[in-house]
Amino acid sequence: MHRRLLFGLAALGLLSSPRAAHACAPAPPEGQHVDVSDEEALIVWDPAAGMEHFVRRARFRSSAADFGFLVPTPARPTLAEAPDAVFSSLARAIEPEVVMRKRWVLEPVPLLLWPVFFMRGAPPRAQPPAGAVRVLETKRVAGYDAAVLQADDARALLGWLRSHGYAARPELLEWLKPYVQRKWIVTAFRVAAGDEGPDEIATSAVRMSFETREPFFPYREPADQRGSPTPGRILRVFAVASARLAGRIGAGQAWAGRLLYASPRADLAKLLEGVAPLPLSTPAASWLLAWEDSSTPRPGTDDLFLSPAPDQARVVPPPVVVDNPQAIPIPVDVIAALVLGAWWLQRRSRRRAARA
């Protein structure tokens, strides 16, 4: 496959922190469980250099005091910490435009209270609504203990994981086999429980930079994680690219991700500041895209790949129209007085006419 476009993705769960997908293979100790309660990710793809920068931050729920998870990459990654603030910036960037619409409203008010009426403040503005085993590197980064591993045999790799406290179940062995056969690298991350609570574990953002022929998201899961439906499980994917992209699973299976946003942007360099540089080969890259995948159970039989979409039309959420009422005061006491006066004058005129 040809080297393609600059792109980034993130799982925003930022607005409501929904339960997110396992974009990796959690590997807790035997007898323990681990779920990804929310996850955010960003990828920058440099087609000229064949380099992908994958930034990930996650919050986990686990019964284990500590646990690990595995991330496959086509080549050896360079690990570094990344700023968490990038995810908030991406979330704000795709919010719908808020349009304030004036609406004139007749508002009855006593004339004597007009001074109070004009002293009132303006009506509040509505707010917009992750054979031999060679350890290539070990590193402490962004709250993780990471080991970058390469193996010629999946069983040997599983044995290394077992001896270092990771899971060694049969489903994980089957998950490892295709990556070992393709000579991919597997990075094992270990996370220690934090202070949020006995089941809550949060980490900072970590960046993995590696060479690849095509950008991808680690969507594939072990078979025992793909079984039963998981209500509320949501994966949000954000992308930055020089064109509109479309996703596929593996060689060509359709991806269930629903496109929420796809539009050129002029502020991508600012959004990615401190995370990863925009490729010099694509200085005009200016599209921002966002998908949401709420399929359950999720068909995580292969990884997610993005490529240029046949349809290059813009897709943006409809603007949020917020009515801004503008009151027209009606002096009801004055009107009542005029009506009463008119009635009294008419009655008086009739009496005079009767006397005449």
N, C-alpha and C positions, 0 to 999 in steps of 0.2 A: 504494500500500500504506500502511496506517495505521502511525503510529508505535507502536512496541511496547515491549518489555520491556528493563529493565536486564539486561545480560549481559556476561560476560567469558569469554575462552577462552585457553587456553594449550596448547601442545604439549609436555609433560613429558617427554618424553624425559628427565625429571630423574632418574629412578631409575637408568636404565641407559644414558642418552645414545645412543639408537638413531639410525640414519640417518633423517632426517626429510624431509618434503616440501618442494618449492620453493613457498613461499607467496608467490610474486612471480615476476618474470621475470629471472633472472640474465643479465647482459649483459657477458661478458668481452671482451677484445680478440680480433680475428680470429686463429684458429689456437690459441686457448687454451680450456681447459675450466674449469668451476666447478660444484661440487656443494654442496648444503647438508647437512652431516654431522649436525647436530642443530639443532633450532629450538624456541623457546618463545615463546608469544604470549598476551596477555591483552587482552580488550576489555571496556570498561565502556560500556553503552548507556543514555543518558538519553532516554526516549521523549517527555517533555514538551518538552525543548529540541531534540530531534532531533539529539543530539550523540553521537558515538561516540569513545571513547578507545582507540586501538589501540596496545598496547605489544608490542614485539618484540625478541628477542635471538637471535642465531644464531652458529653456528660453521661455517665453510666449508672445503672442500678445493679448491684451485685451483692450476693450473700457471702462472697469471699473477702477476706481482709485485703488481699491484693490479687491481681489477675493479669493475664496477658491477652493481646490480640495480634493478629498477623496481617501484614499488608504486602501483597505481591507487586513487584515492579519489573519491567523488562530488562533493566540494567541496574547496576549498583547506584544507590541514591546517596546524595549528600544531605545530611540532616542539619537543620538549624531551627531556631525559634522564630516565630513570626508574630506580628502585633495582632491582638484580638480585635482591635477596633475596626479592622477591614470588614468584618462581617456585618457590623451595624451600618457601615457606610453602604454596603451592597444592598442591604434590606431597604434602606431609605431611598435608594436610587430607583427602585421599581415600584414605589408607592404610586397610586393613581393621582393625577392632578386634581387639586381641589379648586373648584370654581365657585366663587361667592356670587349669588344672584340676589339682586334687590327685589323685594316684594313689598308693595305698598299695602298697608293695613289700616283700616279705619279703627281708631281707638277712642271710645268715649272717655272724656275726662272733664271733671268740673272745672269751670274757668278759674275759680279761686285756687285750684291746685296746679295751674299752669307753671308757676315758678318751680314747683317740685318736679313736674314733668320734664322741663328742659334741663334740670340739674341731674337727671338720671344719667348713669353711664351708658355707653353703647351696649347693645345686647351682646352677650358673650359669643365669640366666634367658635363655631364648631371645629373640632380638631379632626384631621383626617384619620377618617376612620383607620467524617476517618480510614550408596557407597559411602563416601566421606563427606563430612560437613565442614566447610571452611567458614570460620568466623572472620569476616572481612573488617569488622569494626564494632566496637562497643562504645556507647556514648550516653551521657546523661543530658537530656534535652527537653525543655518545656514540661518538666514534671514526669517524664518517662525515663526508664532505663531501657535503652534500645540496643539490639544486637542485629547486625546486618549479616545475613546467612546465605551461603550458596552450597548446594548439595547435588550429588550425582544420583542419589537414591532417596526416594520419598520415605522409606522405612527408616533409613539412617537419620534423616532430618526429624522424623517423628520421635525417634529415640533421643536425639539431642534435646528436643523440646520437653520430653518426659523427664529427663535427668535434670532439667532446669526449672521444674515445677509447672510446666504448661500442660494442657490437656493432651491426652494421647488416645482419643477415642477413634474407632474405625472410620467414622464420617470425616474426621479431620485428615486422616491418611488419604482418603479418596479426593479430598479437596486439594491436597498438596501435589498429587501426582501430575496433573497437567502442567503446573508451573515448573516442576523439576524437569519434566521431559522437554520443555521449551527453553531450559537453561535460564529461567527467570530467577530474580533475587527475592528472598522473603525476609522482610524485616520484622523481628519480634519485638514488640513493645510491652513493657511491664508497667502497670499503673498501681500506685499505692493509694489506699483510702485517704480521703481528706477530712476536713473538719465539718462538712455540711451535714453529716449524719451517718448512721451506720451503713446505710445502703447507697448513699450518694457519693459519687466520685467524679470530680471535675478536673480537667486538664487545660493547659494553655495551648495555644495554636502551635503546631509544628509543621515545618516545611520539608518536603522530600523533593529534591531536584534530581532528575535522571534522564538519560537518553531513551528515546522511543521512536518508532516509525510512525505511530499514530497516537493521538491523545486518547486516554481512556479513564473511566471511573471504576474502581474495584467493586463491582456490583455482585459478583458471584459469591454464593454462600455454601457452607457445608449442608448436606442433605437434611440433617436433623434440625436445621434452623428454617427450612422451607416448608415444613409440614402443615401446621394448622394456621388458620386465619388469626391475625393480630389486630383487633379493632383499634383505630386511631393511629396506626403506623403510617407515617408520612415521610417521604424523602423529597427534599427540595434541592434542585440542581440549578445553579446559576452559571452562566457562561459569558465570557468576553471574547469576541472574535471579530475578524474583518468581514464577516458575512453571517447570515442566518444559518444556524446549524440544525441538524436532525440527529436523533439518537437511534442506535440499533443495539440489540443484544447479540454478541458473538458475530457470526458470519452474516447475519441478515434478518434475524427475528425482530419483529416490530417491538418497540419499547412503548410501554403504557404511559410514559411521562406526558402530561398535558402541558402544552406550551402556554405560559401565562404572559410572557413579555419578550419582545424581540424588536429592538429599535436602535438606530445609531445614537451614540453618545459622544459628547465632546470632553467629558471629564474623567475618562478611564485612567489616565496617567495619575490623576490625583487620587482616585479610588484605590489604585494599586501601590501607592507610595509606601515605601518601606517593606513591601512584600516581595515583589519580583519585578524586574524591569520589563518594559514593553520591548519586544524584539525589534532590533534596528531594521530587520528585513520587512517589517510591516508597520511602518510609522503611522499609517492612516487607519490602523485597526480601531474601530469605534463602535462596534455593536455590543449591546448587553442583552442577554437572554436569560429566561428563567422558566423552569419546568417544575411540575409537581407530580409525584408518583405516589398514589395512595392504594395501589393494588395490594391485595392480601388474600391468600398467601402470595408472596412475591416470587416470580419465576426467576430466581437468581441462579440459573444454570450456567451462565457465562457472564463475562464482564461487559460493561457499557462502553460503547465507542461513539464518538461524535464526528460527523462529516458534513460538508456543505449541503444545505437543503435545496431541493428543486424549486421550492417556493421561497422567494426572497422578499415577500411583502412584510411590512411592519405589522407587529401585533402589540397593542398596548391596552391596558385596562381602561374601561370608560371612565371619564372624569367623574369625580364625586361632586355633585351639585348641592351646595349648602345654601338654603334660603337665609337671607339676612333681612329680617323684617324691618321696614321703615314705617314708623307709626305716623298717621295723619290725625292729630288730635281733634276731636269733635266736642265743642263746649256744650255739653248736654244741659247744664244749668241755665245758660243763656238762651238756648233754644226753647227750653221749658218756659222760661220767663216770657219770651216773645209769643209763644203760643197762648199762654195764659193771658197776656196783655191783649192779644188780638181777639180772644174770646170775650174778654171783659168789655172791650170797645164795641164789639158787635152787639153784645147784649144791651149796653147802654144806648146805642143808636136805636135799637128796636123799641126800647122803653120810651124814648123821646118821640119816635114816630107814632106810638100808640097814644101818647098824650095829645099829640097834635090832631 
